[in-house]
Amino acid sequence: MSTIVRPLIRYGYAPLMLLGINGAGIALAAGGANKAWLLALLIAAIALSFAVERLLPYRSVWNSSHGDAGRDTAHTFVNETLILTSVAAIPALAALVPGDGIWPTGWPFVVQVLIAILVADFGITLTHYASHKIGLLWRFHAVHHSVTRFYGLNGLMKHPLHQTLEMTAGVTPLLLAGIPVPVAAALSLAVAVQLLLQHSNADYRVGPFKYVLALNEGHRFHHLKWAGIGDVNFGLFTLLWDHLLRTYSYDPARRFTSADLGMAAKPDYPVGYLAQLAEPFTRHGACTATSGNSTENSSDATAVGRDRETIQPIG
């Protein structure tokens, strides 16, 4: 790859996704375009994500299936369908809410979308945080942390019940406020784009924005497999709540491999899609509270700087 193309991809990919794809989605939604155009944008975003991961990978080996490609595709299809269905259900759900809400419909459309993003980010981040602290929630969230490679589709590699819980926490305040369907449609695209970027295997850069935006440089620390060490950087869109919760962590010198990912307490977590759906309901999906960091990874504890009570699976 030429010395010109590489920097263009490294520094241009994230702005293209965040501003280009999302910007196009906002323009289409504001203009009342058919929702099929937003779906087309999502497909384009996925294709772009895969292309950049191959042109400028963080780990080349993560571009190859670890026996998980079919499973991740199934998770992505089911969970993205849930997101799109929730947007389609907004008119019916809104009819159940008394009054007209307090949504600022007179404000510029792009501002309305930014408000929706910040509100959803708050609800989803707190639910995510709770899922690392409450055993019952961790049963379902553990599916997401079973990954052993980091690439775009990981973002929607979630148990559908946990995906529903997170989205409910993020969208309910918006629904009560009277969010219009076009704003919710733009938000759903933004969520999908963010998940692609957050779990991307692309070695892109965003400069100082990495301290504010919840992108892959910071989110890799969240997937460290040792109990307590990975309880950092919970945000979906931003890291604002992590700074407030004191769960933000970043080490510019740290590099990641598959040996760092997954769950140290449960390395044999089921790989198949149906097995992962069933796992939270089994005895093996139970969790217990433990204190402190794993002694086998004390150097990582220093790098990440966390030593808290956490929830980890039995096994």
Secondary structure by P-SEA (a helix, b strand, c coil): ccaaaaaaaaccaaaaaacaaaaaaaaaaaacccaaaaaaaaaaaaaaaaaaaaacccccccccccccaaaaaaaaaaaaaaaaaaaaaaaaaaaaccccccccccccaaaaaaaaaaaaaaaaaaaaaaaaccaaaaaaaccccccccccccccccccaaaaaaaaaaacaaaaaacccaaaaaaaaaaaaaaaaaaacccccccccccccccccccccccccccccccccccccccaaaaaaaccbbbbcccccccccccccccccccccaaaaaacccccccbbbbbcccccccaaaaaaaccccbbbbbcc
